[in-house]
């Protein structure tokens, strides 16, 4: 079996890491990075996720996802701390997994999953940012001729320029602004949903699920996959790598900061959006607030500010996830072309990152499936990396007794979420295929 590349002892000899990972951060910087990686405009999809679950199961799944991911990320930080104390500080998820599990194929499995996640998030961020621009444009110029793909092209150009920010650590101030923006647009959207739900033009509130039992099951697993994507991270080792050593205990404080924001934003957005629109909730609740066939259901100034905040934060989210994608590409390219990504030779890095952003922008314009993309990413990406692997890594590292409670808790979580991931992948891909009949290539409407 092919052995994975071993972790480098010196970062200055590692072309991918020298540009992407920089270990100088404080615990609150990790909190900023975590919040940007998790608390994003995808929370505007939570009322849509509740459509397939209803009130009781929706709250239950949201709470379980929150508890399991916090526990999962904490266990992974303990594994990273354990390896650091043993003299093996891992700056990449794939190297941590290969080291602990001792398997060459695990190294490449994590690369594949992370690449799928980072590319999916990159596509989704550009798509949603383009939709935000389209919303503003349609309000300022209702008869305007610009299409969604043209706004996506504008966002892509901006992302190409921002993609040249050299390191993850250098995003700390931008990610603090991202944290503030997430609170800002959440409060604005919650206020807008309450206003919409109480207005004379309020839509009829129907919280019933689909009539067919099979459809309800598929919708439920699709909703669970969407929630997994919303809570997903998939890059915690890379975030912990930005902490100044020793990192022991610092990530826990960062997680507490992040989940304090999650508690405020996730529940308020879910409750207000689903209460106002029920099973008519759009995959982007902003679209529900501004229906195509009627007047706006909230003050334009409120929706306009929320859209601007969302747009700005999407740029930060795209940068956070693309940093890891850049690291993977630059590391692998540097292994093939020694010295290609040296500090004095920045042209290859510029070209590689530009091509990656163009690819994400092209896919966003060609295949505008926002809700469906969330479900697929959650099922095949975030569930394996965030709900299964951390428990396995902990059990393999600390080797708790098979009679201990933590061993069985970890095993139970792995089994349950492996099954949920398989079912979620099937139901999400099924919905993607069904929805394929609803749009044309480079459509100006985002498909739910």
Secondary structure, DSSP 8 states (H G I E B T S, - for coil): --------S-GGG-HHHHHH----B-HHHHHHHHHHHHSSGGGGGHHHHHHTTHHHHHHHHHHHHHHHHHHHHHHHHHHHHHHHHTT----SHHHHHHHHHT-HHHHHHHHHHHHHHHHHHHHHHHHHHHHHHHHHHHHH-TT----HHHHHHHHHHHHHHHTT---SGGGHHHHHHHHHHHHHHHHHHHHHHHHHHHSTT---------SSHHHHHHHHHHHHHHHHHHH--S-HHHHHTTB-S--TTHHHHHHHHHHHHHHHHHHHHHHHHHHHHGGG--SSHHHHHT-TTS--SS-HHHHHHHHHHHHHHHHHHHHHHHHHHHHHHHHHHHHHSTTTT-TT--HHHHHHHHHHHHHHHHHHHH--BHHHHHHHHIIIIIIIIIIIHHHHHHHHHH---TTSHHHHHHHHHHHHHHHHHHHHHHHHHHHHHHHGGG--TT-SS-B-
